[in-house]
Amino acid sequence: MSKHDDASPAKATSNPHEYQAQVTLVNELGLHARAAGKLVALASGFDAEIWVQKGDKQVNAKSIMGILMLAASQGTPLMITSRGVAAKDACDALAQLIKEGFGEQS
């Protein structure tokens, strides 16, 4: 099974070229500086608007300050929303990064 098949959390919304994925932070330290940096670097490589939401707070996934301001700890549910040409790929890639704990060892 490919990573795209088993992750494929991106679901189309009613808007064209918009996808969303619900994920939960699994790494022990949550969305700390190094993890936030990896998320922002990955998001910045896509031709899409990408937002990360925790509760009622939504921030640009390409903004390190925005991501850090979420102050999301392990077990926190996040919603990724992406719009644009590469929206599905962006949503899938960010969801996979989060599901894999940002590559950190537990």
N, C-alpha and C positions, 0 to 999 in steps of 0.2 A: 504494500500500500504506500503510495507517495505521500509526502508531507502535505500536499495540497488536498488529497483525499481525506486524510484523517483529521486535518485541522478544519478545513472548509467551513469556518464559522460564519463567514460573511453571508449575510442574507440581504437580498434586494429590498429596498423600501419602495414606496409609491412614487418616489422621484426617480427619473432616469439617471443613470450613472451614480447612484447613491447606494451605499452598502453599510450595514451595521453588524457588529459582532459583540456579544456579551462575553467577557472573560473575567477570571478571578486571579488576583495576584497570588502566586504560589511560593515565590522565593521568600526566604526567612526575613530578609531586611526590607521587603516591600519596595516601594518606588523611591529608593535613595539616589544619591547623585550619579553613581556609576550606571545604574539601571536606567535612570532618566536620560542620561547621555546616549546610551545605546538606542533607546526608543526614539529620541529626537533625530539621531543620525540616520536611522533606518527610515523614519517618516520623511525626512528631507530629501531622500532619493526618489520619491514618487511624485509624478505630475498629478497631484490631487490635493484637495483641501482635506485635512484629517483633524478630527477633534476627539479628545478623550474626555469622558464624563464620569465623575464620581458623585453620586447623589444628584443634587441640582446644580453642581458646579461643572461647567464645561470649559475646556481650555484647548488651545491650538497645540496639536501634537508636535509641531515643529518649533515650539518655544520651550527651551529648557526651564525658564523661570515659571512658566505656566504649569508645566508637568510637575515641578517640585512643589508648587503651591497646592497641589492636590493632597499632599501629605498622606499618601495611600500606604497602608501597612498590609502585611501578609493577610490574605483572606478577604481583602476588599474587592467587591465586584466593580468592574469598569465597563463602560460602553464605548466602543470605538465606532465612530461614524466617519465615512469618507465619501467625497464627491469628486468626480472628474474622470478623465480618461482611464487612469490607472486605479480607480477606486477599489475594485474587488481585490486586485493584487495587493494593494496597500493594506487593506483591512485584514486580509489573510496573513500577510507577513507580520504585522504588528501583533495580531492575536497569537500567532505561533511563537513569537519572541517571548511574549508574556507567559504563555502556557509552558514554555521550556525554562521558565525562571531566569530569563536573561543570560542563560549559560552559566549561572552560578551553581556551585556545589552546595547541597543542603547540609 
